[in-house]
Amino acid sequence: MPAGSEPPSSRSGVWAERLWLREWLLLAPTLLWLMLDRRPWSWDPAWYGEVSCDLWWTLTHQPAAWGPMMLAAFGIKAPAIAWLAQFLTPFGHRLGSVDDGLMLLPLLAAAATLRLWFHLGRALWGGDVRGGWAFALLGAGAPLFVGITHQFFVEPLQLLGVTGLWWLALIGPRQPRLRQALGVAGASVFLVAVKVTSPAFAAVPFLLAAWSVARPARPWLAPTRAGRWADAGLLLLVVGAAALTL
């Protein structure tokens, strides 16, 4: 084999990882369900969808009113689901159904959660890929996970945020401390914007992640200039999200 080349199986594994083929394979039954299910949305999902569409319409037709409407979305509920889902409305038009476009949000959140579960399981199993598959399969088959992934609810986003904090607590120490700290802050802001009950579910992983950041065993900054620029961009993103959420 030529120097610097890798076996075909290794290259196919890299592409499978980049395309998230594992996660979409586990979500294949959900995708089929969503293609066949044409029932109208009710209660909270319908409200979330309405506000998402209203925000997108305002942005594209009355942009001056979009900022105040973003701050007033729902009024009594955390607004992150509409903040994010509004940008999926154009995909719904291309798919022939606004509902299908909005449902991309919980699907993407579920796929990201499965990915984090896989890496958490593999890390806890000493790097063995079987641990990753065990975690991912156990999560993908859980009735509550299946149920919330089929509907336009905020819980898939909340689950992603809590899982992200667990990932930052257990695997985050492999990153520079500043990047891990920004990740903890970003995940916390995200969770607050998603649902007001999030602190009840995120308290333990948040404390573990914060304790991990506080341990003086690693450098604060990334070793490369590109890494430091990436951290600066992440800092601006977290500060902006925190200001909007507050």
C-alpha positions in Angstrom: 0.0 0.0 0.0 1.4 3.4 -0.9 2.8 5.5 2.0 0.2 7.9 3.4 -2.8 5.9 2.1 -5.4 4.2 4.2 -7.4 1.0 3.5 -10.8 1.4 1.8 -12.6 0.3 4.9 -11.0 3.1 6.9 -12.0 5.7 4.2 -15.6 4.4 4.1 -15.7 4.7 7.9 -14.6 8.3 7.7 -17.2 9.2 5.2 -19.9 7.4 7.2 -18.9 9.4 10.2 -19.0 12.7 8.3 -22.4 12.0 6.7 -23.8 10.8 10.1 -24.9 7.6 8.4 -25.1 5.8 11.8 -27.5 8.3 13.3 -29.8 8.5 10.2 -29.9 4.7 10.1 -31.1 4.7 13.7 -33.7 7.3 12.8 -34.9 5.6 9.7 -38.2 4.3 11.4 -38.9 7.9 12.5 -38.3 9.2 9.0 -40.7 6.6 7.6 -43.3 7.5 10.2 -43.1 11.2 9.4 -43.5 10.6 5.7 -46.7 8.6 6.3 -48.2 10.6 9.1 -50.4 13.5 7.8 -52.4 14.2 10.9 -52.8 17.9 11.9 -50.8 19.2 14.8 -52.5 20.0 18.0 -51.9 22.1 21.1 -48.3 23.0 21.8 -46.8 21.7 18.5 -49.3 23.8 16.5 -48.5 26.9 18.6 -44.8 26.4 18.1 -45.3 26.0 14.4 -47.5 29.1 14.1 -45.0 31.3 15.9 -42.1 29.9 13.8 -43.9 30.7 10.6 -44.9 34.1 11.8 -41.3 34.9 12.7 -40.1 33.9 9.2 -42.9 35.8 7.5 -42.0 38.9 9.5 -38.3 38.6 8.8 -38.9 38.4 5.0 -41.7 40.9 4.8 -41.4 43.3 7.7 -37.8 43.0 8.9 -38.0 46.1 11.1 -40.6 44.3 13.2 -38.6 41.1 13.4 -36.4 42.0 16.4 -39.3 43.0 18.7 -41.2 39.9 17.6 -38.2 37.7 18.4 -38.2 39.1 22.0 -42.0 38.7 22.4 -42.3 35.2 20.9 -44.8 33.1 23.0 -44.6 35.5 25.9 -45.1 32.8 28.5 -42.8 30.1 27.1 -39.1 29.9 26.3 -38.8 30.8 22.6 -35.7 28.9 21.3 -37.8 26.3 19.2 -39.4 29.1 17.2 -36.1 31.1 17.0 -34.4 28.1 15.3 -37.3 26.5 13.4 -38.3 29.7 11.6 -35.2 29.3 9.3 -36.4 25.8 8.3 -39.7 27.2 6.8 -38.1 27.7 3.3 -37.1 24.0 3.3 -40.8 23.1 4.1 -41.9 25.1 1.0 -39.4 23.1 -1.1 -40.6 19.8 0.4 -44.2 20.7 -0.3 -45.1 20.9 3.4 -44.2 23.5 6.0 -44.8 20.9 8.7 -42.1 18.7 7.1 -39.7 21.6 7.1 -40.3 22.4 10.7 -39.9 18.7 11.7 -36.3 18.9 10.5 -35.5 20.6 13.8 -36.4 17.8 16.2 -34.9 15.3 13.7 -31.5 17.2 13.7 -31.6 17.4 17.4 -32.3 13.7 17.7 -29.4 12.9 15.3 -27.0 15.1 17.2 -28.1 13.5 20.5 -27.5 10.0 19.2 -24.1 11.1 18.0 -23.2 12.4 21.4 -24.5 9.2 23.0 -22.3 7.1 20.7 -19.2 9.0 21.6 -20.1 9.0 25.3 -20.6 5.2 25.3 -17.4 4.6 23.4 -15.4 6.7 25.8 -17.0 5.1 28.9 -16.2 1.7 27.4 -12.5 2.4 27.1 -12.7 3.5 23.5 -14.4 0.4 22.3 -16.9 1.1 19.5 -19.3 -1.6 20.9 -19.9 0.7 23.9 -20.9 3.5 21.5 -23.3 1.3 19.7 -24.8 0.0 22.9 -25.5 3.6 24.2 -26.9 4.7 20.8 -29.1 1.7 20.3 -30.4 1.9 23.9 -31.3 5.5 23.5 -32.7 5.2 20.0 -35.1 2.4 21.2 -36.3 4.2 24.3 -40.1 4.9 24.1 -39.8 8.5 25.3 -37.1 9.2 22.7 -39.1 7.7 19.9 -42.2 9.6 21.1 -40.8 13.1 21.3 -38.9 12.7 18.0 -42.2 12.1 16.1 -43.7 15.5 17.1 -42.7 19.1 17.1 -41.9 19.5 20.8 -39.1 21.3 22.6 -38.0 18.2 24.5 -35.6 16.9 21.7 -33.8 20.2 22.0 -33.8 20.0 25.8 -32.4 16.4 25.6 -29.7 17.6 23.2 -28.6 20.4 25.6 -28.5 18.1 28.7 -26.6 15.4 26.7 -24.2 18.1 25.6 -23.4 19.0 29.2 -22.8 15.4 30.0 -20.4 15.2 27.0 -18.6 18.3 28.2 -18.3 16.9 31.7 -16.9 13.5 30.6 -15.2 14.1 27.3 -14.8 17.9 27.3 -11.5 17.7 29.4 -9.8 16.6 26.2 -10.3 20.2 24.9 -8.5 23.4 26.1 -10.2 24.8 29.3 -11.5 27.9 27.6 -13.2 25.9 24.8 -14.8 23.6 27.4 -15.9 26.6 29.5 -17.5 28.2 26.5 -19.2 25.0 25.7 -20.7 24.8 29.2 -21.8 28.4 29.0 -23.3 27.9 25.5 -25.1 24.7 26.4 -26.5 26.4 29.6 -27.8 29.4 27.6 -29.3 27.1 25.0 -31.1 25.1 27.7 -32.6 28.2 29.3 -33.8 29.4 26.0 -35.4 26.0 25.2 -37.4 25.4 28.3 -37.7 27.0 31.7 -37.6 23.6 33.5 -34.2 22.8 32.0 -32.2 23.6 35.2 -33.9 20.7 37.0 -32.5 18.3 34.4 -29.2 19.9 33.8 -28.0 20.7 37.3 -25.9 17.6 37.8 -24.0 17.6 34.5 -23.6 21.4 34.7 -21.9 21.1 38.1 -19.7 18.2 36.9 -18.7 20.1 33.8 -18.0 23.3 35.7 -15.8 21.3 38.2 -13.9 19.8 35.3 -13.2 23.3 33.9 -12.0 24.5 37.2 -9.4 21.8 37.6 -6.0 23.4 36.8 -4.6 20.5 34.8 -4.8 21.9 31.3 -3.9 25.1 29.4 -6.7 27.7 28.9 -6.0 28.5 25.3 -5.8 26.3 22.2 -2.3 25.5 21.0 -2.8 26.8 17.5 -3.8 30.2 16.1 -6.7 28.7 14.2 -8.0 27.1 17.4 -7.8 30.5 19.2 -9.7 32.2 16.4 -12.3 29.5 16.6 -12.6 30.0 20.3 -13.0 33.8 19.8 -15.9 33.2 17.4 -17.5 30.8 19.9 -17.1 33.5 22.6 -19.0 36.0 20.4 -21.7 33.5 19.6 -22.2 32.6 23.3 -22.3 36.2 24.4 -24.8 37.1 21.7 -27.0 34.2 22.5 -26.8 35.0 26.2 -27.8 38.6 25.6 -30.7 37.6 23.4 -31.9 35.0 25.9 -31.7 37.4 28.9 
